[in-house]
């Protein structure tokens, strides 16, 4: 368990470092190929403001979009008791508990920090999981809270936003003739032409790279939450069995959409599969997750 946790932490931060390098490279290309050096700080400011606004209201927005309601103890006593017990084990404040009235088993966590955390599960999860499976799922979601994954995701969203804005502005600037001014010097003209070609390539490929990096980071955080959740419950088999049940369930989750799918413990929008599509998946293959858990 400790090896898995350490490995996933290092991989997460390694990917994040690569992401920062990509953003920096786009800034350099933008600086050399256009007459708008002010665009870089503006893109950073816009992305940060938009992300922070969503960050502070994310729990309310997501719960409303999902049609979730507060879990009441008389109806969901076992669920609430499990959350309270695992919160004590994790050394965290007890998250608010919400339920979605849907027969498809699934769950997610949201909230900007442990003091404002929410764990939300479907009624199908409560009905279809046994005690250790339910605790495995809750342990996974509790680990997202403890690892500040919502805050980590906000940082990634900021960088994706910067890449999207800079790429769009770069293409527009080149299209409307906003590149570096011409020079009588042949060497300068040659250098400018090279930067123009580089700028076009970067403007096209950078958004795709950003989405790929965001998906890769999301997969690493899922692996990390699996390992931390197993450490929290001290029983990896419970979460492994729960994931197998959730993946095998054929009922669609009606409350899910593209905006919230990445939050769930298992992607409720059934994956198409294939090597290319898997690069864009926000969740690791369920078989690999189960294999790692059973090997702990």
Secondary structure by P-SEA (a helix, b strand, c coil): caaaaaaaaaaaaaaaaaaaaaaaaaaaaaaacccccaaaaaaaaaaaaaaaaaaaaaaaaaaaaabbbbbbccccaaaaaaaaaaaaaacccccbbbbbcccccccccccccccbbbbbbcaaaaacccaaaaaaaaaaaaaaaaaaaaaaaaaaaaaaaaaaaaaaaaaaaaaacccccccccaaaaaaaaaaaaaaaaaaaaaaaaaaaaaaaaaaaaaaaaaaaaaaaaccaaaaaaaaaaaaaccccccccccccccccccccccccccaaaaaacccccaaaaaaaaaac
